[in-house]
Amino acid sequence: MTGMLSLATEAVDTTITSSLLSTLQFWKGQGFVAFSTNLLTGILIFVISWIILKIILRSFKLVLNKSKNLSELLITYILKILSVIGWIVIIITFLQHIGINMAPLVAGLGVTGVVIGLAFQDSLSNFFSGAMLVINEPFRKGDYIEVGSLSGSVASMDLMCVTLNTPDGKRITLSNKLVWGVAITNYSYTTKRGVSITVSVPYNADLTVCKEVFTEMIASYPEVLSDPLPIIEVHQLADSSINFLLRPWVKPEDYWKVYWRFNSQVVGKLAEKGISVPFPQMDVHFDKNVKI
């Protein structure tokens, strides 16, 4: 692979050198006045083309923003692709105008395009993964998502990466290839989210009383939705405790508010009924008939 890339690079360098030599000969034959005039008109064309490109991109943005079916990320992605294509056209036009023959260079790049594509396969993979993300639209700007072990609110997305803002103020940048290659959990996709809470009580506790305590607590929270009804059930018979699973339903923005408030109050509410929260323990029994 390295040898192929080296040969491709040498071929491109040779093509560029040949093109530059022929360009220098062309400039020499033109004369200083003609070259200066050509260069100034080329700069003028460059500036006018740049202004036209900005106007075109702004017009496209206005048109795309009127569509309710296109997300902000998709609009940004489309505009960046158009911007890259536009700049390529402007640069090639400018170089052609001042006398640089682009045909040999383009032909040289065409011959070595496969090898160069392999060398930049990660970048191309990020580009096409980004295209899949904007087409399938698993998230939008502002959504709170989980990508693998990382989570945060989507701040931006471009041709190469997705940027997340975490609740604790961190800024995480992930390549599009990484995001598209793992499971994406979007917590902002629906209007309701179940708050999963596990509460442990001792084996000698009255389970009916425990359930009443949990029901009263959940009912006192205005953020908890009435539909669907909260789930309060015995979930597991563990080694040192009986574990309840509670799942009240709330709006996504109220998830942590309810979760933290419940955990901060449940120990005190159980203590009012004479129920303590258990801790891991082991009972050891000695046989009096065994001599040590």
C-alpha positions in Angstrom: 0.0 0.0 0.0 2.8 2.4 0.9 4.7 1.6 -2.3 1.5 2.2 -4.4 0.9 5.5 -2.7 4.6 6.5 -3.2 4.3 5.7 -7.0 1.1 7.6 -7.2 2.6 10.6 -5.4 5.6 10.6 -7.8 3.3 10.5 -10.8 1.3 13.4 -9.5 4.4 15.4 -8.7 5.8 14.7 -12.2 2.5 15.9 -13.8 2.4 19.0 -11.6 6.1 19.8 -12.5 5.4 19.4 -16.2 2.3 21.6 -16.0 4.1 24.3 -14.1 7.0 24.4 -16.6 4.6 24.7 -19.6 2.8 27.5 -17.6 6.0 29.4 -17.0 6.9 29.2 -20.7 3.4 30.5 -21.5 3.8 33.4 -19.1 7.2 34.2 -20.6 5.8 34.3 -24.0 2.9 36.6 -23.0 5.1 39.4 -21.6 4.8 41.3 -18.3 2.0 43.6 -19.3 -0.2 40.9 -20.7 0.5 38.6 -17.7 -0.3 41.4 -15.3 -3.6 42.2 -17.1 -4.4 38.5 -17.1 -3.7 38.2 -13.4 -5.8 41.2 -12.4 -8.7 40.0 -14.5 -8.3 36.6 -12.9 -8.4 38.1 -9.4 -11.5 40.1 -10.4 -13.1 36.9 -11.7 -12.2 35.2 -8.4 -13.7 37.9 -6.2 -16.9 38.1 -8.4 -17.2 34.3 -8.3 -16.8 34.3 -4.5 -19.6 36.9 -4.1 -21.8 35.0 -6.5 -21.1 31.8 -4.5 -22.1 33.5 -1.2 -25.3 34.8 -2.8 -26.2 31.3 -4.2 -25.5 29.7 -0.8 -27.6 32.3 1.0 -30.4 31.8 -1.4 -30.2 28.0 -1.1 -30.3 28.4 2.7 -33.4 30.6 2.6 -35.2 28.1 0.3 -34.1 25.0 2.4 -35.1 26.7 5.7 -38.7 27.1 4.4 -39.0 23.3 4.0 -40.4 21.6 7.1 -39.1 18.2 6.1 -35.4 19.2 6.3 -33.6 19.3 9.6 -31.0 21.9 10.4 -28.2 19.3 10.2 -29.3 18.2 6.8 -29.4 21.8 5.5 -26.0 22.5 7.0 -24.6 19.3 5.3 -26.1 20.2 1.9 -24.7 23.8 2.1 -21.2 22.6 3.0 -21.2 20.2 0.0 -22.3 23.0 -2.3 -19.7 25.3 -0.8 -16.9 22.8 -1.4 -18.0 22.2 -5.0 -18.3 25.9 -5.6 -14.8 26.6 -4.3 -13.3 23.8 -6.4 -14.9 25.4 -9.5 -13.7 28.9 -8.6 -10.1 27.8 -8.0 -10.0 25.7 -11.2 -11.5 28.6 -13.2 -9.0 31.1 -11.7 -6.0 28.9 -12.4 -7.1 28.2 -16.0 -7.6 31.9 -16.6 -4.1 32.8 -15.6 -2.7 30.2 -17.9 -2.2 27.1 -15.8 -3.2 24.0 -17.8 -5.3 21.9 -15.5 -6.0 19.1 -18.0 -2.7 17.2 -17.3 -3.2 17.6 -13.5 -6.8 16.4 -13.6 -5.8 13.5 -15.9 -2.9 12.6 -13.4 -5.3 12.7 -10.5 -7.7 10.5 -12.4 -5.0 7.8 -13.0 -4.0 7.8 -9.3 -7.6 8.4 -7.9 -8.1 4.8 -6.7 -4.8 4.8 -4.7 -5.5 8.3 -3.3 -9.0 7.1 -2.4 -7.5 4.2 -0.4 -5.1 6.5 1.3 -8.0 8.8 2.4 -10.5 6.0 3.0 -11.2 7.2 6.6 -12.0 10.7 5.4 -14.2 9.3 2.7 -15.8 7.0 5.2 -16.6 9.9 7.5 -18.1 11.8 4.5 -20.4 9.0 3.5 -21.3 8.1 7.1 -22.3 11.8 7.5 -24.5 11.4 4.4 -26.2 8.4 5.9 -26.8 10.3 9.2 -28.4 13.2 7.5 -30.5 11.0 5.2 -31.8 8.6 8.0 -31.9 11.5 10.5 -31.5 9.6 13.8 -31.2 12.9 15.6 -31.5 16.6 15.1 -29.6 19.6 16.4 -30.4 20.0 20.1 -31.4 16.4 20.7 -29.9 14.6 23.7 -28.4 11.4 22.4 -26.2 8.5 23.6 -23.5 7.2 21.2 -21.8 4.1 22.7 -20.6 5.1 26.2 -20.8 8.9 25.4 -23.9 11.1 25.6 -24.8 14.8 25.2 -26.8 17.3 23.3 -26.1 17.6 19.5 -24.4 21.0 19.0 -23.3 20.7 15.4 -22.4 18.3 12.5 -20.3 18.8 9.4 -18.8 16.6 6.7 -16.4 14.9 9.1 -17.7 14.9 12.6 -20.5 15.4 15.1 -20.1 17.6 18.2 -21.9 17.0 21.5 -22.2 19.2 24.6 -22.4 17.2 27.8 -24.5 18.2 30.8 -21.2 18.9 32.8 -19.9 21.3 30.2 -17.7 19.1 28.2 -17.5 19.3 24.4 -17.1 16.0 22.6 -16.2 15.6 18.9 -16.9 12.2 17.3 -16.2 11.2 13.7 -19.2 10.5 11.6 -17.9 7.0 11.0 -17.8 6.3 14.7 -21.4 7.7 15.3 -22.9 5.8 12.4 -21.1 2.5 13.4 -22.7 2.1 16.8 -26.2 2.2 18.4 -27.6 5.7 18.7 -30.1 6.3 21.5 -32.1 9.5 21.1 -33.7 10.6 24.3 -35.4 13.6 22.7 -37.2 11.6 20.1 -40.4 11.0 22.1 -42.5 13.2 24.4 -42.5 10.7 27.3 -39.7 8.9 29.0 -39.8 6.3 31.8 -37.7 7.0 34.9 -36.2 3.6 35.9 -35.6 3.6 39.7 -34.5 0.6 41.8 -35.2 0.6 45.6 -34.0 -2.1 47.9 -35.9 -3.1 51.1 -35.0 -5.8 53.7 -36.7 -9.2 53.6 -38.6 -8.6 56.8 -40.3 -5.4 55.4 -44.0 -5.3 54.7 -44.1 -5.1 50.9 -47.6 -3.6 50.9 -46.5 -0.7 53.1 -43.4 -0.2 50.8 -45.6 -0.1 47.8 -47.9 2.5 49.4 -44.9 4.7 50.3 -43.6 4.6 46.7 -47.1 5.3 45.3 -47.6 8.3 47.5 -44.2 9.7 46.6 -44.7 9.4 42.9 -48.3 10.8 43.1 -46.9 13.9 44.9 -44.6 14.8 41.9 -46.4 17.2 39.5 -43.9 16.2 36.7 -45.1 12.6 36.7 -47.6 11.9 33.8 -50.9 10.1 34.5 -50.7 8.3 31.2 -49.2 5.7 31.1 -49.6 4.7 34.7 -46.4 4.3 36.8 -45.1 0.8 37.3 -44.3 -0.2 40.9 -43.4 -3.9 41.2 -41.1 -6.3 43.0 -38.4 -6.8 40.5 -35.7 -9.1 42.1 -35.1 -11.2 45.1 -31.5 -10.4 45.7 -29.0 -11.9 48.2 -29.5 -9.3 50.9 -32.7 -7.4 49.8 -35.9 -7.4 47.9 -35.6 -4.9 45.0 -38.5 -2.9 43.7 -38.6 -1.5 40.2 -40.3 1.9 39.8 -41.0 3.5 36.5 -43.0 6.7 36.5 -43.4 8.5 33.1 -42.3 12.1 32.6 -41.4 14.5 29.9 -37.7 14.1 28.8 -36.6 17.4 30.3 -38.0 16.3 33.7 -36.2 12.9 33.9 -33.3 13.8 36.1 -35.4 16.2 38.2 -37.7 13.4 39.3 -34.9 10.8 39.6 -32.8 12.8 41.9 -35.7 14.1 44.0 -37.0 10.5 44.6 -33.6 9.1 45.6 -33.0 12.0 48.0 -36.4 11.4 49.7 -37.0 7.7 49.6 -34.8 6.7 52.6 -36.5 9.2 54.9 -40.0 8.2 53.7 -39.2 4.5 54.4 -37.7 5.4 57.8 -41.0 7.0 58.8 -42.6 3.6 58.4 -39.9 1.8 60.3 -38.3 0.4 57.2 -34.5 0.7 56.7 -32.6 0.4 53.5 -30.5 -2.8 53.6 -26.8 -3.2 52.9 -24.9 -6.3 51.8 -24.4 -8.7 54.7 -23.6 -12.3 55.3 -24.8 -14.6 58.1 -22.2 -17.0 59.5 -23.3 -20.0 61.6 -20.9 -22.1 63.7 -21.6 -25.7 64.6 -20.9 -26.2 68.3 -20.2 -29.9 67.8 -17.3 -29.2 65.5 -13.9 -29.0 67.2 -11.5 -26.5 65.9 
